[in-house]
């Protein structure tokens, strides 16, 4: 089953004929077997889209800003931007949301998942409520789940109910196609996946293809149109040093790279975004900037160590 066929069925079902007309021609799509969505599923998806369309399309300004950050993080990790709709379904970006099962934060992470991914969860501090840190965990988890199942529908299902239940459902269905597996999943999970599909259809006009879609080129093209360029970093550069050496205001660099320090702290590679006219300067001074960043990091650690011994 290919998600494109599912989306075309949803588009026709809800009257989105323009979206269906914009789809790729038949010869451009791989052959696939028909998708059969039962009447109950159709009514559920249609009803959800009808009830929440206004709220999904017209997000409050503060939530739209947060959602833009989630989309940026997904792009940088090579994940379909439609997955941002999962955080809407999970919490509507209410960062203090806590479920009856104990899942918390915008991505509704369980305590074990969060602590196993390096987040702090205790009576004093719960980093699941931190959008930047929880988004980093969620994107890694979704990437791993897609690698396991090769399907975004099954990845979203496993995000909701866990790999054990999805693996069991696959075994019982003797299939890895979502609509074959769906009857063997918990009712809550079945509804969760359909809510995600409906939200994606409303906000983006499509849902993610089952095959992995790396959107890095599209991301770079979008930035280029805005006069921005990217440079991949694999070491501990500092924003304050980049600002000092290139003459770009530190506030501007932080605005373009909101998750920079979190990613660097995780020793992860990072796609630095800078204005085109300044990126050449950065590349020319890249080694000097790295050297100065390391020296500043070392000096701060030594100073902190001396303060502790006094």
C-alpha positions in Angstrom: 0.0 0.0 0.0 1.3 3.4 -0.9 0.3 6.5 1.0 -0.3 8.5 -2.1 -3.2 6.2 -3.1 -4.7 6.7 0.4 -4.4 10.4 0.2 -6.1 10.5 -3.2 -9.0 8.5 -1.6 -9.2 11.0 1.2 -9.0 13.9 -1.2 -11.9 12.6 -3.2 -13.8 11.7 -0.1 -13.6 15.3 1.3 -14.0 17.2 -1.9 -10.3 18.2 -2.3 -10.5 17.8 -6.0 -7.8 20.4 -6.6 -5.3 18.3 -4.6 -6.2 15.2 -6.6 -5.6 17.1 -9.8 -2.2 18.2 -8.7 -1.1 14.6 -8.0 1.6 13.0 -10.2 0.3 11.4 -13.4 -0.3 7.6 -13.2 2.8 6.8 -15.3 4.9 8.6 -12.7 3.6 6.5 -9.8 4.8 3.0 -9.0 2.1 0.3 -9.4 0.2 -0.4 -6.3 -2.8 -2.4 -5.2 -6.0 -0.5 -4.4 -6.6 0.8 -0.9 -9.8 -0.2 0.7 -10.8 2.0 3.6 -13.9 0.8 5.4 -16.9 3.0 5.9 -16.2 3.5 9.6 -12.7 4.8 8.9 -13.9 7.1 6.2 -16.5 8.6 8.5 -14.0 9.0 11.3 -11.4 10.8 9.1 -14.0 13.0 7.4 -15.5 13.9 10.8 -12.2 14.8 12.3 -11.2 17.0 9.3 -14.6 18.8 9.5 -14.4 19.4 13.2 -10.8 20.6 13.5 -10.1 22.1 10.1 -10.4 25.7 11.3 -8.2 25.1 14.3 -5.6 23.3 12.3 -5.3 25.9 9.5 -5.6 28.9 11.7 -3.2 28.1 14.6 -2.8 30.9 17.1 0.3 32.9 16.4 2.4 31.5 19.3 1.6 27.9 18.3 2.4 28.7 14.6 5.9 29.9 15.7 6.5 26.7 17.6 5.2 24.6 14.7 7.6 26.4 12.4 10.5 25.3 14.7 9.2 21.7 14.6 9.1 21.8 10.8 12.6 23.2 10.6 13.9 20.4 12.9 12.2 17.7 10.7 13.7 19.2 7.6 17.2 19.2 9.1 16.8 15.6 10.1 15.7 14.5 6.6 12.1 13.7 7.8 8.9 14.6 6.0 7.6 18.0 7.2 4.1 16.5 7.4 5.2 14.8 10.6 4.8 18.1 12.4 1.1 17.3 12.4 1.9 14.5 14.9 2.7 17.0 17.5 -0.6 18.8 16.9 -2.5 15.5 17.4 -0.4 14.7 20.4 -0.8 17.9 22.3 -1.9 20.8 20.1 1.5 22.2 21.1 0.4 22.6 24.7 3.8 22.0 26.3 2.4 21.2 29.8 0.0 18.5 28.6 0.2 15.3 30.7 -1.8 12.2 29.8 -3.5 9.7 32.1 -0.8 7.2 31.2 2.0 9.6 32.2 3.1 10.8 28.8 4.0 14.5 28.9 5.1 17.5 26.9 4.3 18.6 23.4 5.4 15.2 22.0 3.8 13.2 24.8 6.9 11.2 25.7 6.7 8.5 28.3 9.2 8.8 31.2 11.2 5.7 30.2 11.5 6.9 26.6 12.6 10.4 27.7 15.2 9.3 30.3 16.5 6.6 27.9 17.1 9.4 25.4 19.0 11.5 27.9 16.3 13.9 29.1 16.0 14.7 32.8 12.7 13.6 34.3 12.3 14.1 38.1 10.3 16.0 40.7 12.4 19.1 40.2 12.8 19.2 36.4 11.0 17.5 33.5 12.7 18.2 30.2 9.8 16.6 28.3 8.1 20.0 28.6 11.1 21.6 26.7 10.0 21.9 23.0 13.6 21.9 21.7 14.8 18.9 23.7 11.7 16.9 23.3 11.6 17.5 19.5 15.2 16.2 19.3 14.1 13.0 21.0 10.9 12.7 18.9 12.7 13.1 15.6 15.3 10.5 16.5 12.6 8.1 17.6 10.5 8.6 14.4 13.5 8.0 12.2 14.3 4.8 14.0 10.6 3.6 13.8 10.5 4.3 10.1 13.8 2.4 9.6 12.2 -0.5 11.4 8.9 -0.6 9.5 9.5 1.3 6.2 6.1 2.9 6.6 5.1 6.2 8.2 1.7 4.9 9.2 3.2 2.0 11.1 5.9 4.4 12.6 3.1 6.7 13.9 1.3 3.7 15.3 4.4 2.5 17.1 5.0 6.0 18.4 1.6 5.7 20.0 1.4 2.1 21.3 5.0 0.8 21.2 6.9 -1.5 18.9 5.8 -4.6 20.8 2.1 -4.1 19.9 2.9 -3.2 16.3 5.2 -6.2 15.9 2.5 -8.4 17.3 -0.1 -6.9 15.0 2.2 -7.4 11.9 2.6 -11.0 12.9 -1.1 -11.6 13.3 -1.9 -9.9 10.0 1.0 -11.6 8.2 1.6 -8.3 6.4 3.5 -5.0 6.8 0.8 -3.0 4.9 -0.9 -0.6 7.3 -4.5 -1.3 6.4 -3.9 -5.0 6.7 -2.3 -4.5 10.2 -4.8 -1.9 11.5 -7.5 -4.3 12.7 -5.0 -5.9 15.1 -3.9 -2.6 16.6 -5.5 -1.1 19.8 -8.5 1.1 19.1 -6.7 4.2 20.5 -3.8 3.7 18.1 -6.1 3.2 15.1 -7.8 6.5 15.8 -4.5 8.2 16.5 -3.1 7.3 13.0 -6.3 8.4 11.4 -6.2 11.8 13.2 -2.6 12.2 12.0 -3.7 11.5 8.4 -6.6 13.9 8.6 -4.5 16.7 10.2 -1.8 16.2 7.5 -4.4 16.4 4.7 -5.8 19.6 6.1 -2.6 21.5 6.9 -0.3 20.2 4.1 -2.6 18.7 1.5 -0.9 15.4 1.8 0.5 12.8 4.2 4.0 11.4 4.1 4.9 8.8 1.5 5.6 5.3 2.9 9.1 5.5 1.4 11.7 7.7 3.2 11.6 11.3 1.8 14.8 13.3 2.4 13.8 16.9 1.9 17.3 18.4 2.3 17.5 19.7 -1.3 14.0 21.3 -1.0 15.0 22.8 2.3 18.2 24.3 0.8 16.3 25.6 -2.2 13.8 27.3 0.1 16.6 28.9 2.1 18.3 30.1 -1.1 15.2 31.9 -2.2 15.4 33.8 1.1 19.0 34.7 0.6 20.3 32.1 3.0 22.9 29.2 2.7 23.8 26.2 4.8 27.0 24.6 5.9 27.3 21.3 7.7 29.3 21.4 11.0 30.6 18.4 12.9 32.4 20.1 15.8 31.9 22.4 18.7 31.6 25.8 17.1 30.2 28.7 19.2 27.6 31.2 18.1 29.3 34.1 19.9 32.6 33.3 18.1 30.9 33.0 14.7 29.2 36.4 15.4 32.5 38.0 16.4 34.4 36.7 13.4 31.8 37.3 10.7 30.2 40.5 12.0 26.7 38.9 12.0 24.7 40.0 15.1 24.5 37.1 17.6 20.8 37.5 17.9 20.4 37.0 14.1 22.4 33.8 14.2 20.4 32.4 17.1 17.2 33.3 15.2 18.3 31.4 12.1 19.6 28.5 14.2 17.4 28.0 17.3 18.5 24.5 18.1 22.2 25.1 17.5 23.5 24.7 21.0 21.3 21.7 21.8 22.6 19.8 18.8 26.2 20.8 19.5 25.8 19.6 23.1 24.6 16.3 21.7 27.8 16.0 19.6 25.5 15.9 16.6 26.2 17.3 13.1 24.5 20.6 12.5 23.3 22.4 9.4 24.3 26.0 10.1 22.2 28.7 8.3 23.7 32.1 7.6 23.0 34.9 5.1 24.6 34.2 1.7 26.8 37.2 1.7 28.3 36.1 5.1 28.6 32.4 4.5 31.6 32.9 2.3 33.3 34.8 5.1 32.4 31.9 7.5 33.9 29.3 5.2 37.1 31.4 4.7 37.6 31.7 8.5 36.1 28.3 9.4 39.3 26.8 10.9 40.0 30.0 12.8 36.5 30.1 14.1 36.7 26.5 15.3 40.1 27.1 17.0 38.8 30.2 18.8 35.6 28.3 19.8 37.6 25.4 21.3 40.0 27.8 23.1 37.0 29.7 24.6 35.3 26.4 25.7 38.5 25.3 27.4 39.1 28.6 29.1 35.5 28.6 30.5 35.9 25.0 31.8 39.2 25.9 33.5 37.6 29.0 35.1 34.6 27.0 36.3 37.0 24.4 37.8 39.0 27.1 39.6 35.8 28.6 41.0 34.8 25.2 42.4 38.1 24.7 44.2 38.2 28.1 45.8 
